[in-house]
Structures are given as structure tokens and as C-alpha cells.
Amino acid sequence: MSKIITISREYGSGGKYIGELTAKKLGIPFYDKEIMEKIAEETGFVREFVEKLAEYAPSGSIFAYAFVGRNRAGESIEDYIHAAQRKIILELAEKGDCVIVGRSADYILKGKHETVDVFIHGDMAAKTERVCRFHGVSPADAEKLLRDTDKKRSVNYKYYTGETWGEAKNYTLTLNSTKIGIERCADIIAEIYKNT
């Protein structure tokens, strides 16, 4: 059975980079944007459209799902994309050990594969600075982007899993990337992967 590292992360916490670094240290595949490309291929939707719906709720409220368009079977485009995402994550896990970032992979793989489920968070000031640097936005815009993105991730996760995104009991461990640092977070995750 494959052992999969799943990484959920607050926006701006460096979770993607921690996942990439962990995979590199362990010599195993890393999946993030590749999942979006595979969903786009499978559904026929353009990747940018898939990216908006695969991990984010239509708004910051779970009630937004009540107002999305649905077909006669009661399935929305969001549901269709989520089903394709679930199928792809399960297929990637079957191929062997890997690191998967986001997309409710921790929940999707629960009970099906051995997993090390990680939640990466960080201090607001550090996340704001990182978003300002990478996206060239003002601190106020960065803070709004951080709040909005995490809210939509949280709502999406709640809708499709029934669980609370970021709640410690849902993960093997949670790490504060501001306090621990990107490199050390990757070392800790790699060590747990090797010894569980």
C-alpha cells in the first residue's frame, strides 16, 4: 500500500514549497498543479476554470452551494469537478508514494492509504509579507486575499468532507511555518514519513 503525504495549508504559509521540498528530500513525486491539468483533461474545462472550482467555494459561505446551478440529477459543475478530482487523487495514490497538496486529499485518502496528513499555517504578518512579495500587492490587499482564500478553502472543505479545515484532530501534525521555517518543516515531515 502506498504511503501518501497530504499537505493542507493556509494561503501564504509556504505549504506548496514545503510539499515540493519534502518530495525532493524523499525522492517521491509531488502533485499540485498537475492535478488541475488532469481534471481539465478529464472534464474538458479549461484549467483556469477548474482551479477556481476545485478547491474554493463559490463564496465565503456554505450557503453559496445552495444557489449553484444543478442538472436534473442534482449535480452542480462544482460536484462534477470534485468527483473528477477525487478520482484523480485516488489514481495518483495507487501509483505509489507521493506528496499531494490541497484538494481535500487528506479526506479523500482516509482509510484507503497510509497517510501523513499535515496542516501548514503561519503568522499573519509573515504570510502577508510573502503574498506582497510574490504577487506585488499592497499589505491591505494581501490581507484581504489571505482571508478570502482561506475562507473559500474552508467552506469547500466543509461542504465536501463535513470536517473542519485546519482542525488539529484531522491531521497527523500541524506546523507553523513562520516559527519553524520552510526547510525545517520539510525535514520534520520527511522524518515522520520515514518512521511511521
C-alpha positions in Angstrom: 0.0 0.0 0.0 1.2 3.5 -0.9 2.2 6.0 1.8 1.0 9.4 0.9 1.9 12.8 2.4 -1.0 15.2 2.1 -0.5 18.9 2.8 -3.3 21.3 3.6 -2.2 24.9 4.0 -3.2 28.4 4.8 -2.7 30.7 1.9 0.8 32.4 2.1 2.1 29.8 4.6 4.5 28.3 2.1 2.7 24.9 2.1 3.3 24.3 -1.6 7.1 24.9 -1.2 7.2 22.7 1.9 5.5 20.0 -0.1 7.9 20.3 -3.0 10.9 20.3 -0.8 9.6 17.3 1.2 9.1 15.3 -2.0 12.6 16.3 -3.3 14.2 15.2 0.0 12.3 11.9 -0.1 12.7 11.3 -3.9 9.0 10.8 -4.4 6.5 12.6 -6.8 4.9 15.9 -5.9 1.4 16.7 -7.2 -0.2 20.1 -7.1 -1.0 21.9 -10.3 -0.7 18.6 -12.2 -4.0 17.6 -10.6 -5.6 20.7 -12.1 -4.3 19.8 -15.6 -5.6 16.2 -15.2 -9.0 17.4 -14.1 -9.1 19.8 -17.1 -8.3 17.0 -19.5 -10.9 14.7 -17.9 -13.7 17.2 -17.8 -13.0 19.3 -20.9 -13.0 22.5 -18.8 -10.1 25.0 -19.2 -7.6 24.8 -16.3 -8.3 28.3 -15.0 -11.9 27.4 -14.6 -11.1 24.2 -12.8 -8.7 26.0 -10.5 -11.4 28.3 -9.3 -13.9 25.5 -8.5 -11.7 22.6 -7.4 -10.5 23.9 -4.1 -12.6 27.1 -3.4 -16.2 27.6 -2.5 -18.2 30.0 -4.8 -18.2 32.4 -1.8 -17.2 32.6 1.8 -20.5 31.0 2.9 -21.5 27.3 2.7 -25.0 28.6 1.7 -23.5 29.5 -1.7 -23.7 25.9 -2.7 -27.5 26.1 -2.4 -27.6 28.6 -5.2 -25.2 27.0 -7.8 -26.8 25.6 -10.9 -27.6 21.9 -11.0 -28.5 19.3 -13.6 -31.6 17.1 -13.4 -29.6 14.6 -11.2 -28.9 17.4 -8.7 -25.2 17.6 -9.6 -23.5 21.0 -10.0 -20.4 21.8 -12.0 -18.6 22.0 -8.7 -19.7 18.5 -7.8 -18.6 17.2 -11.2 -15.2 18.7 -10.8 -14.9 17.4 -7.2 -15.8 13.9 -8.4 -13.1 14.1 -11.1 -10.6 15.5 -8.6 -11.4 12.6 -6.2 -10.9 10.0 -8.9 -7.5 11.5 -10.0 -6.2 11.7 -6.4 -7.1 8.1 -5.8 -5.4 7.1 -9.1 -2.2 9.1 -8.2 -2.1 7.4 -4.8 -2.4 4.0 -6.4 0.8 4.7 -8.4 2.9 4.8 -5.3 4.2 7.1 -2.5 3.9 10.8 -3.2 3.1 14.3 -1.8 -0.2 15.8 -2.7 -1.0 19.4 -1.9 -4.6 20.6 -1.1 -7.8 19.5 -2.7 -9.1 17.6 0.3 -6.6 14.8 -0.4 -6.3 14.0 3.4 -10.1 13.2 3.5 -10.2 11.5 0.1 -7.4 9.1 1.0 -8.6 8.5 4.6 -8.8 4.7 5.2 -7.7 3.9 1.7 -4.0 4.5 2.0 -1.5 5.1 4.8 -1.1 8.9 5.0 0.8 11.5 6.8 -1.6 14.4 6.9 -0.1 17.8 7.5 -1.6 21.3 8.0 0.7 24.2 7.5 -0.2 27.6 9.0 1.7 30.7 9.7 1.7 34.1 11.4 -0.4 36.8 9.6 2.5 39.2 9.2 4.8 36.6 7.6 2.0 35.4 5.3 1.1 39.0 4.3 4.8 39.8 3.5 5.1 36.6 1.4 1.9 37.4 -0.6 3.1 41.0 -1.1 6.5 39.8 -2.4 5.1 37.1 -4.7 2.1 38.9 -6.0 3.2 42.5 -5.9 0.2 43.7 -4.0 -0.2 46.1 -1.0 -0.3 44.8 2.5 -4.1 45.6 2.8 -4.8 43.7 -0.5 -2.6 40.8 0.7 -4.5 40.5 3.9 -7.8 40.5 2.1 -6.6 37.9 -0.3 -5.4 35.7 2.6 -8.7 35.9 4.4 -10.8 35.4 1.3 -8.8 32.5 0.0 -8.7 30.6 3.3 -12.4 31.2 3.9 -13.3 29.7 0.5 -10.9 26.8 1.1 -12.5 26.2 4.5 -16.1 26.3 3.2 -15.2 24.0 0.2 -13.6 21.5 2.6 -16.6 21.6 5.0 -19.1 21.1 2.1 -17.3 18.1 0.6 -16.0 16.4 3.8 -18.2 17.5 6.7 -15.0 18.2 8.6 -13.4 21.4 9.8 -10.4 22.6 7.7 -7.4 23.3 9.8 -8.7 21.5 12.9 -5.7 19.7 14.5 -7.5 16.4 15.1 -7.9 15.9 11.3 -4.2 15.8 10.7 -1.1 13.9 11.8 0.5 17.1 12.6 0.2 20.9 12.2 3.2 23.1 11.7 3.7 26.8 12.0 6.0 27.6 9.0 6.7 31.1 10.5 8.1 29.7 13.7 9.7 26.6 12.3 10.8 27.7 8.8 10.2 26.1 5.4 13.3 23.8 5.4 12.7 22.5 9.0 9.0 21.8 8.3 10.1 19.7 5.3 12.7 17.9 7.5 10.0 17.1 10.1 7.5 15.8 7.6 10.2 13.7 5.9 11.3 12.3 9.3 7.7 11.3 10.2 7.1 9.8 6.8 10.3 7.6 7.2 9.4 6.5 10.7 5.7 5.7 10.5 
